């Protein structure tokens, strides 16, 4: 998506070539349709609170196909002692916006509740102390029990990361700013809810900010690729193997076809691949790119007859704490969230496994992986019998990990890039993993290339985009 977004900006500035080794455009975004089922292979929605995603949808003429999360399921559940329990009203990832709601929640013990209520008097950490991990931040402000039973599973459902290494400054800067400006998360989130007029809506309010497309998320890159074709953008199925300075700009060598001479290049690959491409250009830049780690996961999508699932599926999904002793990280109730995801009388759920803390589970063979997921689904949502649909999507090294110090690494990368006119980087590895952030990344990279390209170079712009996925 970052490469496509960059190409859209540059399409009216000369010849644009998109280089993609798989021949499929859109990276991890993909949708599978089969006998009335609509299954998302990765992200199934995006945040409408940021403008970039909705703006692209509007430019592509897809606004009429937008769908919001069903109002009846705009909440999340946590698996707790054999039951699914709602996230307390007003609790947003790390911030207890309505402390009174915690008092009636079974997710915390009396001491755990008192510790969260005491968050108001926990002093803010001095900015001079530098970055800290999300786990350190959450335990410092909310206590160990709230972190393990509530924050950790919610975080795992977003980043599939190790919270002991996940950078607060990179992953959750708004909560860090809230601590410093309001003195506490409780005060800051309460003020935010009141200002937004959503205090009465509780935990479900934010689910109204997520949208998808009626035909699935793949409709977004598909429509954008079609638009780019109409604008004259060239698509080449090949892998870029080397970038080198050229007398008039940059030379991009590929494993198929002639090399490209370009006045600007946007590299929208994952950072290990980008590091290889930049190895002969700037070794320090390549080393900084190579230092960004990735984690993998697997999505197991199962379709059942509705009567085979005991759970009412009255939420967007359920997250599972690591201390519950389960392998699954989260279950998304796809057909409850959005219409048209399952045939009449059936239900579709997507189960997430793996991540930074359990990479081996995502790599299990198909049979054992499905058996494990079915056993745990039986306990979590009462799913029985043989599923009518089984789909496994393994995302190997797909999620960049924003470890402590990530912002410093990105700053170094930007500093080294500044000395290389006509080169830019885009993608999820730098300043946000969400679809709107990735679109913004591509557009910003295109702007950088357009403003700093070599003045006497060839009229070609090489765009690099890649994805890595295994599917069964």
N, C-alpha and C positions, 0 to 999 in steps of 0.2 A: 504493500500500500504506500510506503514511503516513496519508492521509486516511481510509481504511477502518479502520485501527487506532485512530485517534482517535475515530471514530464508535462503535466498539465500546465504548469506555470511557464515552462520554457517553449511550449509548442509553437508560439508565435514569434520566436526569436531566431529561427533558423532550423537547420536539420537536427532532428532529435532521434536517437537510436536507443531503444531499451534492450538490454542484454539480460537474458534469463535462462538458466540452464535447463529448467524442467519444461519450459514451454507453457506453463500454467501461470496466469497472472493473478496476483493478489496475496502472495505469501501464505500465511497460515489460514486466511479466511477462505472457507470452502463449505459448500452445502451439498448434501446427498439426498436425493428423492427416490423413494421406492415404495410402490403399492400403497400410496396414501400416507406414508411417513415422510417427514421432512426433518432431517438430522443435520445439525451443525457440527462440523468437525472440530471447531475451536470456539472462538468467541461467538455468542449467540445474541449479543446486543452491544450498544455503545451508549456512553453518557451524553445526554442531550444538554447538560448544563454547560458544557464547553461548546463554542460555536463552530469549530472546524468540521465536525461530522455532519451536522445539520446543514451547514452551508454547502458542502459537497453534494449532499442529497438533493438540495434545491437546484443546484447548477445542473445536475443530471436529470432533473424532471421526475424524481422518485418520491416526492413529498407525499403524494396520495397513497403510497404503499407503506408508509410508516405505521408501526404498531407500538403501543405502549404496553407495559406489563399490566395484566388484568388487575383492576382495582381490588378484587377480592383476595388476591394472594400477595399483596405488597408488604411482605414481612419475611424475615429469615428465622429459621429454627436452629437450635443447637441440640445435638444428641447428648443426653445427660442421664446417666444411671438407667439406661434401658428405655428412655422415653425421649420424644422430641419436644423441646421447650422453646417458646418464643424468646427471641432476643428482647430484653427489657425495652419498653417504649422509650424513645428518645436517645437510645444508646447508639452512637455512630463510631464503629471501629475501635476507637480509643476514648471517646468522650461521652460521659454520662450526662446528657442534656436534661434529663428528668430524674434526679436522684430518688424521688419518692417511688418511682416504678421499680427500682431495684429491691425495695423492701419486701415486695410481694413475690419476687422471682425465686424459684427454687434452685437457680443456677449457682447461687453463692450461699455459704454458711453465714450465720449471724456475724461471726468475726470478719468474714470476707466482705460482707455488706458494710460493716463499720469502717473497714479499711478504705473502701471506695468512697464512702461519705466523707472521710477525712482528707480526700484529695484536695479539697479547697484550701487546706492549710499547709500543703506540701510546698516548700519554697521552689521557685523556678531555678533551673540550672543555668549557670552563667554561660553565655555564648562563647566566652573566651576558652572554655574547656574543650571546645571542638565537637566533632560529630560523636554520636552515640548510637548504639543499636536500638532497634525498636523494642526488643525484649527488655533491655536496661531501662529505657524510657517508661515502658508500660508498668514494669514492676516498681520502679521508683515512684510513679504517680498513683497507681491503682492497687498495687500489692500483687504478690505472687499468685494468689488464688484466682483473682479476676483475670490475670494474664493467661493462666493455663486453661481456665474453663470457658473464657469468653473471647479475649483478644486473639490468642494464638489460632484458634480454628477460623476466625474471621479473616485473619491475615493470610493463613494458608490457602483459603479459598480465592484470594486475589493474586498473590505473588508466587505461590508454591515455593517459598523461600525459607531459609533458616532464620528465624527472627533474632537469633543471637548475633547474626552477621548483617542483617538488613539495616541499611542506613536510614535513620529518621530524617536527616536533612534532605536526602534524595527521594525517599519513598513517601514521606508524610510531612512535607514542609508546612502545611496549613496547621497541623496540630502543634508543631514546634512553635510556630508563630503565635498560636492561641495561648500557649503556656506563657510566653514572654509578654504578650500584650494584655491579657486578661488576668494573669496571675495564676489561673487554674483552668483545667479543661472543663470542669463542671460549670464555672461561671461563663467561660467563653462560649461553650456549646449552648447553654441556656439562652444567652443573649442572641446567638445566631438564630435559634429557633423562634424566638420572639420577634426578631426583626423580619424574619421570612414569613411570619404569620402561620407557621406550621406546628407550633407547639402541641396543638391538640391532636395532630395526626400521628405523633409518636414515631416508632421505628420504621413504619412503612412509608413515610413521606419521601425518602430518597429513591424508593423504587419507582416512583412516578417520573423520575428523571432518566430512566433507561428506555431505549427504544430499539426496535429491530425493523426489518423489512419483511413484508408479507411473504415474499418468495425466498427468504433466507438471506443471510449476510453475504453470500457469494454474489448476490445481485449488485452489490456496491462496486467491487473491482471489475465485474463483468461490464457494467454500464460505463465505467470510467475507461476501460480499455477500448470499448467501442467508440467512445468520444475521441480518444486519442488517435485511433485509426482514421476517423473522419478529419482530424486536424493534420494528418500527414505524418504522424509519428511512426517510425519503423520499429518492428519487433523482430528481434533475432534470438533464436533458440541456440544458445551457446553459453559456455562458462568463460568468464574473464579469467585469465591466468596471470596477467602481469600489467602493471601500470608503470610507465617510464616517461621522463620528460622528453619532449620533442622540440625541434627547432621552432615550431609554431604553436606549441601548446603541450598536449599530452598524447601519448601513444597507448592504446588499450589493445593488448594482445588477447586473442580468444582461442579456445581449443578447436573451434570450427570457423571457417571463413577467414577473410582477410582481416588484418588489424584495423582498428579505427583510429583515425587522427582526430582529436577533439580539442576544441578550445576550452571546454569545461567538462568535468566528470563528477557526477554525484554517485558515491558508493553507498548503496542501500542494502548491503549484505550484513550478516551477523559479524560481530567484531573479530572472531578468529580468522574468518575468511578475509576481512578487510586488512588484518595485520599481515597476511601473506601478500596481498596485493601491494601494500605500501612498503614491503621489506626493502626494496631497492630505491625507494624515494626518501624515506626518513626513518631510520632505525628506532629513534626515540618514540616517534609516533606509533610505529608498529608495535613496540613493546607495551605502550600504554593501552593500545587497543587489545592486545593479547591478554592483558591483565584482567579484563572484564570477563567474569565467569558466567556460565549458563547452566540451567537445570532443565531436565526433561520431565515429561509426565505422559500419562495415557488417559484417554477419555473412552470409557466403555458405555455405549448407548444401548439401552435395553427397552424394547417395547413389549408391553403386557396387555392382556385383556384387563379392562379397568377393575373388574370384579376380583382379579388375582392380587390386587394390592389393598391391604387393609387400611392403610393410612388415608386420611381424607385429602391429602395433597392440597392443603389450604394455605400454602406459602409458596414463595419463590424457590425454596429448597432448604436443605439442612446441611450444616457444617458439623464435622466430627472432630472433637479435641484429640490431640495426640495422646493425652493421658487416658483416653477411653479404651486404649488397647486395640484399636481397629486399624485396618490398612487403608480404608477409603478416607479421602480428605473431605469430600463434599458430594452431595447429590443435588442436581438441578432438576426441578419438576418442569421440564420443558413444555409439555402439553397443557400444564396448568397456567403457565405464564403467558403463552401466546397461542392463538387459534391456528388451526391448520397444521399442527405438528404431528398429529396421530389420527388414524382413521376413527370414525365414530365408535364409541364403546371401548376405546383403548386408551392407554396412557404411555407416554414416552418419558423416560428419565435418563439423565446423563450422569455418570459416576466418574469422579476424578481420583486418580491414584498416582503415586510417585512423588515427584517434587524433590527438592534439595535434600530433605531429611530421609527419604526412602526411595532412592533411585532404582533399587533392584526390583521392586514390585512392578513398576511400569515396563520392565523388560521381561516379565514372565511370559512363557509361551501362551498362545491364545487360550487353549483349553483350561489350564490352571488359573489363568487370570480371570476368565469368565466365571469359573467355579467359585473362586474367592469372592468376587463381587456379588454373585448371587447369594452366597451364604450370608454375607454381611448385610445385603439389602433385606433379606428375610428378617433380620433382627432390627434393622433401623426403621424400615417402613412396612414390614409385613408383606413383602413381595413373595408370592408362592407360585409354583408351577413352572412350566417352560416358557420362556419369553418367545414372542412371535417374531421379534427382530433383535439381532445382535450385530453391533458394529463396533470395531476397535480402531481407534486412531492413536497412534503412538507419535508423540512429538519429541524427537530426540534433540536435546540441547536447544530448545526453542525459546526459553524464557531467560532473558538477561537478569543477572543478579546484581542489585544495587547494594553492594556491600559497603560497610563503614569506610568512609573516605572516597566514595564514588564521585562526589562533586569535585574533589581535587583532581581525580583522574580525568574527568571530563574537561576541566579547565586546562589541564596540560594538553589534552588532545586539541582543544580549540586554539591554544597558543601555537602549537606546532603547525596546525592547518593554516593559520594566518600568514605563514611564510611561504605558502604554496598556492599562489593565485590560480584560480580555475579548478581547484579540488574542493569537494565538500563531502560531508558524511551525513547520513540520515538513517532513521530507524528507531526501534524501541530501546536501544541500548544506552541512550544518553539522557533524555529528559522526560521520560514517561512511556509506559507500556500500553496505555489505552489507545483505541483507534483514533480519537480526535488528536491526541498528542503525536501519534505517528504521522498523521496527515500534516499537522503543523510542522513536524520535523522535515518532511519532504519539501514543503513549500519554502521553508526557511533556507534549506540547502540550495534550492534552485535560485532563490534570490541572491545568495552569496556567490554562486557561480556566475550569474548574469552580471553582477556588479564588479567582479574582480577577475574576469577572464582575460586571457592574453589578447592584446589589441590587434596583433597581426597573425592570428591563428586561422587554421582551417575552419570552415563553417559547419562544424559537427559537434554535437554534444553527446557524449556516451553516458548512458544511465545503466547502472548495475543493480540488479535485484535478484535475491535468491531465497529459496525456502528449502527446508529439509523435513520430510515427513514420511512416515511409514504407515500404511493403512491396511487393514484386513477387513 
